[in-house]
Amino acid sequence: MSTLEKIEKIVVEGYKSIEVGVVDSYKKIEDIVVDGYKKIENGFVEKHLMKEGETVAEAKERILKKVKETDNIDAE
């Protein structure tokens, strides 16, 4: 293996290491943002859209079903 090939190998390994670090950091940030959004969304549904005796998941499902029905009516 020539000196140039050795240098190339070291540089490629270094970039791969940086890439892994960047991707892992991005995933962590994405998870934090998504979790925060879900907490806000669930809080809004709980406070303003839930019916008595309904869970947040049930309320979301009910709303989604209604939206889909409305979209089908608009498409006709």
Phi and psi in degrees as a GROMACS rama.xvg file:
@    title "Ramachandran Plot"
@    xaxis  label "Phi"
@    yaxis  label "Psi"
@TYPE xy
-77.0139  166.798  SER-2
-60.7301  -41.4139  THR-3
-62.2287  -40.9539  LEU-4
-66.1481  -36.7165  GLU-5
-65.4246  -43.758  LYS-6
-63.0824  -44.2685  ILE-7
-58.7291  -43.6465  GLU-8
-62.0308  -44.5106  LYS-9
-63.4298  -43.4104  ILE-10
-64.6436  -44.6183  VAL-11
-61.743  -44.4247  VAL-12
-62.2527  -38.7925  GLU-13
-63.5557  -45.1625  GLY-14
-64.5674  -38.8593  TYR-15
-62.5371  -40.0561  LYS-16
-64.0445  -43.5351  SER-17
-63.1806  -43.1264  ILE-18
-59.0771  -45.6064  GLU-19
-60.7957  -43.8463  VAL-20
-62.6867  -43.1902  GLY-21
-65.61  -45.7957  VAL-22
-63.4781  -43.7922  VAL-23
-61.1136  -42.0613  ASP-24
-63.5412  -43.341  SER-25
-60.0509  -44.5593  TYR-26
-62.1288  -40.2981  LYS-27
-64.1602  -43.6298  LYS-28
-64.3588  -43.4154  ILE-29
-60.0035  -45.0355  GLU-30
-60.6869  -42.3802  ASP-31
-63.4109  -45.5116  ILE-32
-64.9391  -46.2702  VAL-33
-63.2233  -44.0963  VAL-34
-61.0939  -41.5668  ASP-35
-62.7299  -42.9832  GLY-36
-62.559  -43.2271  TYR-37
-61.9724  -37.8185  LYS-38
-64.53  -42.2295  LYS-39
-65.3414  -46.0025  ILE-40
-59.874  -48.0795  GLU-41
-63.8614  -38.2103  ASN-42
-63.3481  -41.2671  GLY-43
-64.7381  -46.4034  PHE-44
-60.1456  -45.1106  VAL-45
-61.9208  -42.1871  GLU-46
-78.4054  -37.1129  LYS-47
-115.757  -20.2324  HIS-48
-120.945  -15.3702  LEU-49
-73.281  143.156  MET-50
-94.4004  160.027  LYS-51
-58.9673  132.675  GLU-52
83.149  1.62808  GLY-53
-98.9716  146.088  GLU-54
-87.7266  167.233  THR-55
-59.9501  -43.5583  VAL-56
-62.3674  -41.7025  ALA-57
-65.4068  -39.8085  GLU-58
-64.7802  -43.0402  ALA-59
-62.156  -41.5835  LYS-60
-64.2998  -42.5171  GLU-61
-62.4609  -44.6427  ARG-62
-66.0148  -44.0901  ILE-63
-60.6393  -41.8831  LEU-64
-60.9782  -43.5503  LYS-65
-65.0511  -40.7601  LYS-66
-63.0628  -43.8077  VAL-67
-62.9722  -40.4616  LYS-68
-62.1956  -42.4752  GLU-69
-65.3129  -40.3072  THR-70
-63.3188  -38.3063  ASP-71
-66.1003  -37.8037  ASN-72
-65.7266  -43.2204  ILE-73
-65.8241  -30.1568  ASP-74
-74.1319  -20.9968  ALA-75
